[in-house]
Amino acid sequence: MKLKCGKCGTEVDEEDSYELGNEQVCEDCYFDSAMSQQTCDPVAQSSVEKFVETFGDVKPEELLEEQRKVYEFIKERGKVTSVEILQKFGMRQGELTQIFIVLRRFKLAKGAKIDGEIYCVPWDYGISEDHNEE
């Protein structure tokens, strides 16, 4: 029997679904819910800083392919919304969150509030009086 994932709406066989709270979800949404989704985590950031002290800065070419592509898209455009990234790469929000966590921790990209909207911008994006880092 087929059912719709309670999170993303994808059709999934009942035997391939997972219970999450009061709803049945697909495997992708189940795993997304189990993974840390916090871009700002002081303990993880401290670990990254120790890594960088030992091994040096992570260069974009050292990223995984999807991470690199998202970084290059942000760098090329200067500022993009998460919706633009999701549409460009056809990924789920959980995937983008995990990629953005890596980019932020390695100081390659960050969030910036510009004209009331949140954008993904390169880490070195200039902060002026109209731009507030998030």
C-alpha positions in Angstrom: 0.0 0.0 0.0 1.3 3.5 -0.9 1.0 6.5 1.4 2.3 10.1 1.4 5.1 11.2 3.6 3.7 13.5 6.3 6.7 15.9 5.9 7.5 16.2 2.1 4.5 14.6 0.5 6.5 12.0 -1.4 4.7 8.7 -2.2 6.2 5.8 -0.3 5.4 2.1 0.2 3.9 1.6 3.7 6.6 -0.9 4.5 9.3 1.7 3.6 7.9 4.4 5.9 8.9 5.4 9.4 6.8 6.7 12.3 7.8 10.2 13.4 5.6 11.6 16.1 2.0 11.0 14.9 2.8 10.7 11.2 4.3 8.3 8.7 7.4 9.7 6.8 9.8 8.6 4.1 13.3 7.5 4.9 14.9 10.9 3.9 12.6 12.9 6.2 13.1 10.4 9.0 16.9 10.7 8.8 16.7 14.5 8.4 14.8 14.7 11.7 17.5 12.6 13.4 20.4 14.7 12.3 21.5 17.9 14.1 20.1 20.9 12.3 21.8 23.6 14.4 24.0 25.9 12.3 25.2 27.6 15.5 26.8 25.1 17.9 29.6 26.4 20.0 31.0 22.9 20.9 31.1 21.9 17.2 32.6 25.2 16.2 35.3 24.7 18.8 36.1 21.3 17.3 36.4 22.8 13.9 38.7 25.6 15.2 41.0 22.9 16.7 40.9 21.0 13.4 41.9 24.2 11.5 44.7 24.9 14.0 46.1 21.5 13.3 45.5 21.0 9.6 44.9 24.5 8.2 41.9 26.2 6.6 39.6 24.0 4.5 39.7 25.1 0.9 36.6 24.9 -1.3 38.2 22.3 -3.5 38.5 20.0 -0.4 34.7 20.0 0.2 32.4 17.2 -0.9 31.0 17.7 -4.4 27.5 18.9 -3.3 29.1 21.2 -0.6 31.4 22.7 -3.2 28.7 23.3 -5.7 26.5 25.1 -3.2 29.5 27.2 -2.0 30.4 28.1 -5.6 26.7 29.1 -6.3 26.7 31.3 -3.2 30.1 32.8 -4.1 29.1 33.4 -7.8 25.8 35.0 -7.0 27.0 37.0 -3.9 23.8 36.3 -2.0 21.1 33.7 -2.5 18.1 32.5 -0.6 17.7 29.0 0.6 14.8 28.6 -1.8 17.0 29.5 -4.7 19.6 26.9 -3.6 16.9 24.2 -3.1 15.5 24.9 -6.6 18.9 25.1 -8.3 20.1 21.7 -6.9 16.8 19.9 -6.4 17.6 19.0 -2.8 15.6 18.7 0.4 15.8 21.4 3.1 17.5 18.9 5.5 20.3 18.3 2.9 20.8 22.0 2.5 20.9 22.6 6.2 23.6 19.9 6.6 25.7 21.5 3.8 25.2 25.0 5.2 26.4 23.8 8.6 29.7 22.7 7.1 30.1 25.9 5.1 29.4 28.0 8.1 31.7 26.1 10.4 34.6 26.3 8.0 33.9 30.1 7.6 33.0 29.8 3.9 29.4 31.0 4.0 27.1 32.6 6.5 23.5 34.0 6.9 22.9 37.7 6.4 19.7 39.6 6.9 19.4 42.0 3.9 16.4 44.2 3.5 14.4 42.0 5.9 15.2 38.7 4.1 17.7 36.1 5.1 20.4 35.2 2.5 23.3 32.8 2.3 26.4 34.9 1.5 30.1 34.2 1.3 31.8 34.5 4.7 33.7 37.6 3.7 30.5 39.4 2.6 30.8 43.0 3.7 28.7 44.2 6.7 27.3 47.7 6.3 24.6 49.6 8.2 21.9 48.0 6.1 23.3 44.4 6.5 23.0 42.5 9.7 24.8 39.2 10.1 22.6 36.4 11.4 
